[in-house]
């Protein structure tokens, strides 16, 4: 008596699952985006406005006291360049994220880091142009 032979069992692997991509919460992204853009605009605008006062740093330069006006002007332009670079980075990053349906609220905050960095660098340059 022989046992009946069963056909071989072929186990097929389950189909690969696609990675689950979380959908962004549009309301949260919109609210945080508006708030972060407002913070970026206020701080960047304040930085540019503050840089206009760099010219007054040379008011004490008279007589035997020499100042480097070019360094003060370069400090002013450094602030403007930092704000401009931050704005371009924030706009491009936000547009790419919106097009790919990802969160975009953090891009103005990244641009804000460039604007604040430009402000600090510009203040240091303007301060170096005026002797203590």
Residue pairs with C-beta under 8 A, 6 or more apart in sequence:
23 101
24 101
24 102
24 103
29 103
29 104
29 105
32 105
33 94
33 104
33 105
33 108
35 105
36 105
36 106
36 107
36 108
36 109
36 112
37 90
37 108
39 108
39 109
39 112
40 86
40 87
40 90
40 108
40 109
40 111
40 112
40 115
43 112
43 115
43 116
44 83
44 86
44 87
44 111
44 112
44 115
47 79
47 82
47 83
47 115
47 116
47 118
47 119
48 79
48 80
48 83
50 79
50 119
51 75
51 76
51 79
51 80
51 119
51 122
52 76
54 72
54 73
54 75
54 76
54 122
54 126
55 72
55 76
57 67
57 72
57 126
57 127
57 129
57 130
58 67
58 69
58 72
58 129
58 130
60 67
60 130
61 67
61 69
61 130
65 131
66 131
67 129
67 130
67 131
68 128
68 129
68 130
69 129
70 129
71 125
71 126
71 128
71 129
72 125
72 126
72 129
72 130
74 125
74 129
75 121
75 122
75 123
75 124
75 125
75 126
75 127
75 129
76 122
76 126
77 122
78 118
78 121
78 122
78 125
79 118
79 119
79 121
79 122
79 123
80 118
81 118
82 114
82 115
82 116
82 117
82 118
82 119
82 121
82 122
83 114
83 115
83 118
85 111
85 114
85 118
86 110
86 111
86 112
86 113
86 114
86 115
86 118
87 111
87 115
88 111
89 107
89 110
89 111
89 114
90 107
90 108
90 110
90 111
90 112
91 107
93 104
93 107
93 110
93 111
94 104
94 107
94 108
97 103
97 104
97 107
98 104
